[in-house]
Structure formats: C-alpha cells, structure tokens
Amino acid sequence: MAEGLANGNRTRLSSGAVPDEIRVVHNRKDKLGEWPKRSEPLYVGGEPRWFEHPVLAEKVDVVAVPLSAVDDVHL
C-alpha cells in the first residue's frame, strides 16, 4: 500500500518500489486519433516536482505536476 506524498515524502508501494515518474497520454497536435505517451519525472534533484493544495495538502488525493514534453501535443 502506498503511504502519503504529503510534504514530499517518497511513496513506497506494497512492492517496496518508489515511483519516480508518471506516464501521461496526450492527444497529438493536428493528428486526430494519435495518442503519444510521455513520461514525466516526479522528482528533480531529489525534490518533488508536484504541487499540493496549499491548505488541504495530504487531506485530498490530487496534485498538479508541470508537463515538460508537450511540443507536439494538444493541451
């Protein structure tokens, strides 16, 4: 079972692994029906890239991660 991402704590899965990237599926720009997959790192230099809610933090299961590989996708 995963244990909180709050305050930048690295989450451990039941397997003992620590997730270090997230996969995102996008719409390809100007090519309807193409769905490129991109990997986004969750940490840079050991620091988390995500943003948590400024008040609710670990009380909600939602974060925002900036996307970096979006040149050929439609947002």
N, CA, C and O atoms as a printed pandas DataFrame, in Angstrom:
     atom_number atom_name residue_name chain_id  residue_number  x_coord  y_coord  z_coord
0              1         N          MET        A               1    0.842   -1.175    0.000
1              2        CA          MET        A               1    0.000    0.000    0.000
2              3         C          MET        A               1    0.890    1.242    0.000
3              4         O          MET        A               1    1.923    1.277    0.668
4              5         N          ALA        A               2    0.485    2.241   -0.743
5              6        CA          ALA        A               2    1.245    3.492   -0.808
6              7         C          ALA        A               2    1.039    4.289    0.472
7              8         O          ALA        A               2   -0.032    4.255    1.078
8              9         N          GLU        A               3    2.072    4.999    0.866
9             10        CA          GLU        A               3    1.995    5.874    2.034
10            11         C          GLU        A               3    2.301    7.291    1.593
11            12         O          GLU        A               3    3.326    7.524    0.952
12            13         N          GLY        A               4    1.444    8.240    1.918
13            14        CA          GLY        A               4    1.383    9.637    1.536
14            15         C          GLY        A               4    2.501   10.314    0.775
15            16         O          GLY        A               4    3.682   10.070    1.019
16            17         N          LEU        A               5    2.108   11.164   -0.147
17            18        CA          LEU        A               5    3.033   12.028   -0.873
18            19         C          LEU        A               5    3.177   13.369   -0.156
19            20         O          LEU        A               5    3.926   14.235   -0.607
20            21         N          ALA        A               6    2.480   13.541    0.933
21            22        CA          ALA        A               6    2.462   14.833    1.610
22            23         C          ALA        A               6    3.866   15.289    1.984
23            24         O          ALA        A               6    4.706   14.507    2.430
24            25         N          ASN        A               7    4.084   16.567    1.788
25            26        CA          ASN        A               7    5.337   17.206    2.163
26            27         C          ASN        A               7    6.552   16.585    1.488
27            28         O          ASN        A               7    7.652   16.622    2.039
28            29         N          GLY        A               8    6.365   16.016    0.300
29            30        CA          GLY        A               8    7.498   15.490   -0.450
30            31         C          GLY        A               8    7.979   14.128   -0.001
31            32         O          GLY        A               8    9.037   13.682   -0.445
32            33         N          ASN        A               9    7.239   13.448    0.867
33            34        CA          ASN        A               9    7.650   12.106    1.277
34            35         C          ASN        A               9    7.560   11.166    0.095
35            36         O          ASN        A               9    6.569   11.164   -0.635
36            37         N          ARG        A              10    8.588   10.375   -0.090
37            38        CA          ARG        A              10    8.575    9.422   -1.192
38            39         C          ARG        A              10    7.634    8.279   -0.850
39            40         O          ARG        A              10    7.732    7.671    0.215
40            41         N          THR        A              11    6.726    7.998   -1.767
41            42        CA          THR        A              11    5.731    6.965   -1.550
42            43         C          THR        A              11    6.319    5.599   -1.855
43            44         O          THR        A              11    6.967    5.410   -2.884
44            45         N          ARG        A              12    6.095    4.663   -0.972
45            46        CA          ARG        A              12    6.512    3.285   -1.198
46            47         C          ARG        A              12    5.276    2.465   -1.532
47            48         O          ARG        A              12    4.257    2.536   -0.845
48            49         N          LEU        A              13    5.387    1.692   -2.591
49            50        CA          LEU        A              13    4.311    0.788   -2.963
50            51         C          LEU        A              13    4.449   -0.488   -2.148
51            52         O          LEU        A              13    5.473   -0.709   -1.501
52            53         N          SER        A              14    3.418   -1.328   -2.177
53            54        CA          SER        A              14    3.477   -2.582   -1.426
54            55         C          SER        A              14    4.651   -3.441   -1.885
55            56         O          SER        A              14    5.125   -4.289   -1.128
56            57         N          SER        A              15    5.130   -3.235   -3.117
57            58        CA          SER        A              15    6.281   -3.976   -3.629
58            59         C          SER        A              15    7.595   -3.443   -3.067
59            60         O          SER        A              15    8.639   -4.074   -3.234
60            61         N          GLY        A              16    7.555   -2.283   -2.400
61            62        CA          GLY        A              16    8.764   -1.656   -1.893
62            63         C          GLY        A              16    9.349   -0.642   -2.862
63            64         O          GLY        A              16   10.305    0.056   -2.524
64            65         N          ALA        A              17    8.787   -0.551   -4.060
65            66        CA          ALA        A              17    9.275    0.388   -5.072
66            67         C          ALA        A              17    8.855    1.809   -4.735
67            68         O          ALA        A              17    7.838    2.027   -4.077
68            69         N          VAL        A              18    9.643    2.770   -5.191
69            70        CA          VAL        A              18    9.314    4.183   -5.030
70            71         C          VAL        A              18    9.060    4.741   -6.424
71            72         O          VAL        A              18    9.988    4.805   -7.230
72            73         N          PRO        A              19    7.814    5.153   -6.735
73            74        CA          PRO        A              19    7.536    5.704   -8.070
74            75         C          PRO        A              19    8.377    6.950   -8.318
75            76         O          PRO        A              19    8.483    7.823   -7.457
76            77         N          ASP        A              20    8.978    7.020   -9.514
77            78        CA          ASP        A              20    9.803    8.185   -9.836
78            79         C          ASP        A              20    9.380    8.863  -11.127
79            80         O          ASP        A              20   10.002    9.838  -11.549
80            81         N          GLU        A              21    8.324    8.354  -11.761
81            82        CA          GLU        A              21    7.795    9.001  -12.964
82            83         C          GLU        A              21    6.322    8.691  -13.102
83            84         O          GLU        A              21    5.804    7.750  -12.500
84            85         N          ILE        A              22    5.655    9.503  -13.909
85            86        CA          ILE        A              22    4.246    9.304  -14.215
86            87         C          ILE        A              22    4.115    9.262  -15.734
87            88         O          ILE        A              22    4.782   10.022  -16.436
88            89         N          ARG        A              23    3.260    8.377  -16.244
89            90        CA          ARG        A              23    3.024    8.293  -17.684
90            91         C          ARG        A              23    1.751    9.064  -18.004
91            92         O          ARG        A              23    0.735    8.911  -17.326
92            93         N          VAL        A              24    1.814    9.898  -19.047
93            94        CA          VAL        A              24    0.680   10.727  -19.455
94            95         C          VAL        A              24    0.391   10.438  -20.926
95            96         O          VAL        A              24    1.308   10.394  -21.747
96            97         N          VAL        A              25   -0.876   10.243  -21.253
97            98        CA          VAL        A              25   -1.297   10.026  -22.640
98            99         C          VAL        A              25   -1.955   11.316  -23.117
99           100         O          VAL        A              25   -2.881   11.824  -22.485
100          101         N          HIS        A              26   -1.463   11.839  -24.246
101          102        CA          HIS        A              26   -1.948   13.106  -24.799
102          103         C          HIS        A              26   -2.635   12.891  -26.146
103          104         O          HIS        A              26   -2.497   11.832  -26.757
104          105         N          ASN        A              27   -3.370   13.893  -26.600
105          106        CA          ASN        A              27   -3.811   13.967  -27.997
106          107         C          ASN        A              27   -2.672   14.580  -28.797
107          108         O          ASN        A              27   -2.121   15.607  -28.401
108          109         N          ARG        A              28   -2.310   13.955  -29.928
109          110        CA          ARG        A              28   -1.263   14.543  -30.755
110          111         C          ARG        A              28   -1.820   15.747  -31.501
111          112         O          ARG        A              28   -2.921   15.698  -32.051
112          113         N          LYS        A              29   -1.049   16.824  -31.512
113          114        CA          LYS        A              29   -1.453   18.059  -32.174
114          115         C          LYS        A              29   -1.656   17.808  -33.674
115          116         O          LYS        A              29   -0.788   17.230  -34.329
116          117         N          ASP        A              30   -2.785   18.236  -34.211
117          118        CA          ASP        A              30   -3.113   18.166  -35.643
118          119         C          ASP        A              30   -3.172   16.753  -36.196
119          120         O          ASP        A              30   -3.102   16.579  -37.413
120          121         N          LYS        A              31   -3.299   15.723  -35.340
121          122        CA          LYS        A              31   -3.401   14.329  -35.824
122          123         C          LYS        A              31   -4.433   13.596  -34.973
123          124         O          LYS        A              31   -4.088   12.845  -34.060
124          125         N          LEU        A              32   -5.694   13.825  -35.287
125          126        CA          LEU        A              32   -6.792   13.211  -34.566
126          127         C          LEU        A              32   -6.613   11.692  -34.504
127          128         O          LEU        A              32   -6.354   11.055  -35.524
128          129         N          GLY        A              33   -6.748   11.128  -33.334
129          130        CA          GLY        A              33   -6.660    9.691  -33.154
130          131         C          GLY        A              33   -5.283    9.173  -32.774
131          132         O          GLY        A              33   -5.138    7.983  -32.495
132          133         N          GLU        A              34   -4.275   10.022  -32.755
133          134        CA          GLU        A              34   -2.946    9.611  -32.299
134          135         C          GLU        A              34   -2.776   10.020  -30.846
135          136         O          GLU        A              34   -3.121   11.137  -30.459
136          137         N          TRP        A              35   -2.247    9.113  -30.050
137          138        CA          TRP        A              35   -2.153    9.300  -28.609
138          139         C          TRP        A              35   -0.724    9.035  -28.123
139          140         O          TRP        A              35   -0.437    7.934  -27.653
140          141         N          PRO        A              36    0.165   10.007  -28.224
141          142        CA          PRO        A              36    1.536    9.787  -27.749
142          143         C          PRO        A              36    1.588    9.691  -26.223
143          144         O          PRO        A              36    0.882   10.407  -25.513
144          145         N          LYS        A              37    2.443    8.789  -25.744
145          146        CA          LYS        A              37    2.657    8.624  -24.310
146          147         C          LYS        A              37    3.939    9.345  -23.933
147          148         O          LYS        A              37    4.939    9.272  -24.648
148          149         N          ARG        A              38    3.904   10.036  -22.814
149          150        CA          ARG        A              38    5.068   10.763  -22.332
150          151         C          ARG        A              38    5.309   10.380  -20.872
151          152         O          ARG        A              38    4.370   10.148  -20.111
152          153         N          SER        A              39    6.563   10.321  -20.506
153          154        CA          SER        A              39    6.940   10.107  -19.109
154          155         C          SER        A              39    7.369   11.444  -18.528
155          156         O          SER        A              39    8.124   12.193  -19.149
156          157         N          GLU        A              40    6.889   11.729  -17.352
157          158        CA          GLU        A              40    7.262   12.943  -16.643
158          159         C          GLU        A              40    7.898   12.530  -15.323
159          160         O          GLU        A              40    7.309   11.745  -14.580
160          161         N          PRO        A              41    9.082   13.038  -15.018
161          162        CA          PRO        A              41    9.701   12.691  -13.736
162          163         C          PRO        A              41    8.930   13.310  -12.575
163          164         O          PRO        A              41    8.418   14.424  -12.679
164          165         N          LEU        A              42    8.853   12.571  -11.465
165          166        CA          LEU        A              42    8.195   13.096  -10.273
166          167         C          LEU        A              42    9.155   13.865   -9.378
167          168         O          LEU        A              42    8.731   14.657   -8.537
168          169         N          TYR        A              43   10.460   13.625   -9.565
169          170        CA          TYR        A              43   11.475   14.299   -8.755
170          171         C          TYR        A              43   12.556   14.863   -9.665
171          172         O          TYR        A              43   12.880   14.261  -10.689
172          173         N          VAL        A              44   13.110   15.996   -9.308
173          174        CA          VAL        A              44   14.277   16.569   -9.972
174          175         C          VAL        A              44   15.260   16.938   -8.868
175          176         O          VAL        A              44   14.936   17.705   -7.960
176          177         N          GLY        A              45   16.454   16.387   -8.958
177          178        CA          GLY        A              45   17.449   16.644   -7.921
178          179         C          GLY        A              45   16.994   16.197   -6.544
179          180         O          GLY        A              45   17.371   16.795   -5.536
180          181         N          GLY        A              46   16.176   15.134   -6.498
181          182        CA          GLY        A              46   15.670   14.623   -5.231
182          183         C          GLY        A              46   14.483   15.380   -4.659
183          184         O          GLY        A              46   13.933   14.989   -3.630
184          185         N          GLU        A              47   14.084   16.465   -5.321
185          186        CA          GLU        A              47   12.957   17.284   -4.852
186          187         C          GLU        A              47   11.706   16.982   -5.672
187          188         O          GLU        A              47   11.808   16.825   -6.889
188          189         N          PRO        A              48   10.538   16.894   -5.054
189          190        CA          PRO        A              48    9.303   16.626   -5.795
190          191         C          PRO        A              48    8.954   17.764   -6.751
191          192         O          PRO        A              48    9.153   18.936   -6.433
192          193         N          ARG        A              49    8.429   17.404   -7.931
193          194        CA          ARG        A              49    8.010   18.393   -8.925
194          195         C          ARG        A              49    6.543   18.782   -8.782
195          196         O          ARG        A              49    6.102   19.755   -9.394
196          197         N          TRP        A              50    5.792   18.050   -7.994
197          198        CA          TRP        A              50    4.361   18.298   -7.915
198          199         C          TRP        A              50    4.035   19.400   -6.920
199          200         O          TRP        A              50    4.842   19.777   -6.070
200          201         N          PHE        A              51    2.814   19.895   -7.070
201          202        CA          PHE        A              51    2.289   20.924   -6.174
202          203         C          PHE        A              51    1.080   20.337   -5.460
203          204         O          PHE        A              51    0.241   19.687   -6.084
204          205         N          GLU        A              52    0.991   20.560   -4.185
205          206        CA          GLU        A              52   -0.166   20.128   -3.411
206          207         C          GLU        A              52   -1.059   21.314   -3.114
207          208         O          GLU        A              52   -0.637   22.466   -3.210
208          209         N          HIS        A              53   -2.290   21.023   -2.753
209          210        CA          HIS        A              53   -3.221   22.065   -2.363
210          211         C          HIS        A              53   -2.619   22.813   -1.175
211          212         O          HIS        A              53   -2.170   22.182   -0.219
212          213         N          PRO        A              54   -2.601   24.149   -1.217
213          214        CA          PRO        A              54   -1.926   24.923   -0.177
214          215         C          PRO        A              54   -2.546   24.812    1.217
215          216         O          PRO        A              54   -1.873   25.077    2.214
216          217         N          VAL        A              55   -3.805   24.428    1.295
217          218        CA          VAL        A              55   -4.448   24.324    2.602
218          219         C          VAL        A              55   -4.731   22.860    2.974
219          220         O          VAL        A              55   -4.455   22.431    4.095
220          221         N          LEU        A              56   -5.276   22.115    2.036
221          222        CA          LEU        A              56   -5.705   20.743    2.337
222          223         C          LEU        A              56   -4.570   19.723    2.271
223          224         O          LEU        A              56   -4.656   18.674    2.911
224          225         N          ALA        A              57   -3.527   20.001    1.524
225          226        CA          ALA        A              57   -2.332   19.146    1.411
226          227         C          ALA        A              57   -2.693   17.668    1.316
227          228         O          ALA        A              57   -3.350   17.256    0.360
228          229         N          GLU        A              58   -2.272   16.862    2.296
229          230        CA          GLU        A              58   -2.469   15.413    2.233
230          231         C          GLU        A              58   -3.909   14.976    2.478
231          232         O          GLU        A              58   -4.210   13.786    2.392
232          233         N          LYS        A              59   -4.803   15.913    2.780
233          234        CA          LYS        A              59   -6.203   15.566    3.030
234          235         C          LYS        A              59   -6.989   15.324    1.748
235          236         O          LYS        A              59   -8.111   14.821    1.801
236          237         N          VAL        A              60   -6.416   15.676    0.591
237          238        CA          VAL        A              60   -7.057   15.419   -0.697
238          239         C          VAL        A              60   -6.102   14.631   -1.577
239          240         O          VAL        A              60   -4.887   14.810   -1.499
240          241         N          ASP        A              61   -6.651   13.761   -2.414
241          242        CA          ASP        A              61   -5.839   12.953   -3.307
242          243         C          ASP        A              61   -5.769   13.587   -4.688
243          244         O          ASP        A              61   -6.249   13.020   -5.670
244          245         N          VAL        A              62   -5.167   14.770   -4.752
245          246        CA          VAL        A              62   -4.982   15.446   -6.026
246          247         C          VAL        A              62   -3.717   16.291   -5.930
247          248         O          VAL        A              62   -3.473   16.952   -4.921
248          249         N          VAL        A              63   -2.924   16.259   -6.984
249          250        CA          VAL        A              63   -1.727   17.094   -7.076
250          251         C          VAL        A              63   -1.636   17.605   -8.508
251          252         O          VAL        A              63   -2.328   17.103   -9.393
252          253         N          ALA        A              64   -0.799   18.584   -8.732
253          254        CA          ALA        A              64   -0.537   19.097  -10.077
254          255         C          ALA        A              64    0.943   18.892  -10.373
255          256         O          ALA        A              64    1.802   19.217   -9.553
256          257         N          VAL        A              65    1.231   18.349  -11.557
257          258        CA          VAL        A              65    2.611   18.136  -11.985
258          259         C          VAL        A              65    2.809   18.915  -13.279
259          260         O          VAL        A              65    2.052   18.724  -14.231
260          261         N          PRO        A              66    3.808   19.784  -13.332
261          262        CA          PRO        A              66    4.050   20.503  -14.588
262          263         C          PRO        A              66    4.481   19.530  -15.684
263          264         O          PRO        A              66    5.263   18.612  -15.438
264          265         N          LEU        A              67    3.965   19.741  -16.892
265          266        CA          LEU        A              67    4.302   18.886  -18.029
266          267         C          LEU        A              67    5.437   19.525  -18.824
267          268         O          LEU        A              67    5.467   20.740  -19.018
268          269         N          SER        A              68    6.371   18.686  -19.280
269          270        CA          SER        A              68    7.534   19.235  -19.981
270          271         C          SER        A              68    7.625   18.799  -21.443
271          272         O          SER        A              68    8.170   19.540  -22.261
272          273         N          ALA        A              69    7.113   17.633  -21.791
273          274        CA          ALA        A              69    7.267   17.124  -23.161
274          275         C          ALA        A              69    5.946   17.299  -23.924
275          276         O          ALA        A              69    5.224   16.331  -24.165
276          277         N          VAL        A              70    5.644   18.556  -24.302
277          278        CA          VAL        A              70    4.333   18.826  -24.896
278          279         C          VAL        A              70    4.407   19.537  -26.258
279          280         O          VAL        A              70    3.401   20.069  -26.729
280          281         N          ASP        A              71    5.576   19.549  -26.886
281          282        CA          ASP        A              71    5.717   20.289  -28.152
282          283         C          ASP        A              71    4.770   19.826  -29.242
283          284         O          ASP        A              71    4.258   20.653  -29.998
284          285         N          ASP        A              72    4.520   18.520  -29.347
285          286        CA          ASP        A              72    3.699   18.007  -30.442
286          287         C          ASP        A              72    2.350   17.490  -29.975
287          288         O          ASP        A              72    1.736   16.666  -30.653
288          289         N          VAL        A              73    1.875   17.966  -28.817
289          290        CA          VAL        A              73    0.578   17.515  -28.314
290          291         C          VAL        A              73   -0.378   18.686  -28.156
291          292         O          VAL        A              73    0.034   19.843  -28.073
292          293         N          HIS        A              74   -1.655   18.359  -28.116
293          294        CA          HIS        A              74   -2.707   19.362  -27.950
294          295         C          HIS        A              74   -3.131   19.368  -26.492
295          296         O          HIS        A              74   -3.532   18.332  -25.961
296          297         N          LEU        A              75   -3.048   20.506  -25.844
297          298        CA          LEU        A              75   -3.485   20.617  -24.450
298          299         C          LEU        A              75   -4.816   21.311  -24.361
299          300         O          LEU        A              75   -5.344   21.496  -23.264
